[in-house]
């Protein structure tokens, strides 16, 4: 059984952070291409008003993780000066 995309994204993020990345690496972090593609798909379906309840929850999780990473990257940028 494959994991839902938000769980994959969370797992990728935890693996990345567990490696104690530098501030530069945090600034450069991007999710895998598969996850970026899934997010694009969900965003397009959302624009068209065609998200199912499950997809809406999935999009919410992606957006929550995106906000977390944006804040982390902002802190990393401050740390770099």
C-alpha positions in Angstrom: 0.0 0.0 0.0 1.4 3.4 -0.9 1.2 6.2 1.6 -1.0 9.3 0.9 1.0 12.2 -0.5 0.8 14.3 2.7 2.4 11.5 4.7 5.1 11.1 2.0 5.7 14.8 2.2 5.9 14.7 6.0 8.2 11.8 5.9 10.5 13.5 3.4 10.5 16.6 5.6 11.3 14.7 8.7 14.2 12.8 7.0 15.6 16.1 5.7 15.4 17.8 9.1 16.8 14.8 10.9 20.0 15.1 8.9 20.7 18.5 10.6 20.8 20.5 7.4 22.7 23.8 7.2 20.8 27.1 6.9 21.7 27.1 3.2 20.3 23.7 2.7 17.1 24.7 4.5 16.8 27.7 2.2 17.3 25.5 -0.9 14.9 22.7 0.2 12.2 21.7 -2.3 9.9 18.6 -2.0 10.3 15.8 -4.5 9.1 16.3 -8.0 6.3 13.7 -7.4 5.0 15.8 -4.5 5.3 19.0 -6.4 3.3 17.4 -9.3 0.6 16.2 -6.9 0.3 19.6 -5.3 0.0 21.2 -8.7 -2.8 18.7 -9.6 -4.7 19.5 -6.4 -4.3 23.3 -6.8 -5.7 23.0 -10.4 -8.6 20.9 -9.3 -9.2 23.4 -6.5 -9.3 26.3 -9.0 -11.8 24.4 -11.0 -13.9 23.6 -7.9 -13.5 19.9 -8.4 -11.8 18.8 -5.2 -13.3 15.9 -3.3 -13.5 16.0 0.5 -10.4 13.8 0.7 -8.5 15.9 -1.8 -9.4 19.0 0.1 -8.0 17.5 3.3 -4.9 16.5 1.4 -4.4 20.0 0.0 -4.9 21.5 3.5 -2.0 19.2 4.8 0.2 20.3 1.9 -0.5 23.9 2.6 0.2 23.4 6.3 3.6 21.9 5.6 4.3 24.7 3.1 3.6 27.3 5.7 5.9 25.5 8.2 8.7 25.3 5.6 8.3 29.0 4.6 8.6 30.0 8.3 11.7 27.7 8.7 13.3 29.1 5.6 12.6 32.7 6.8 14.4 31.9 10.1 17.3 30.3 8.2 17.6 33.5 6.1 17.7 35.6 9.2 20.4 33.3 10.7 22.5 33.8 7.6 22.3 37.5 8.1 
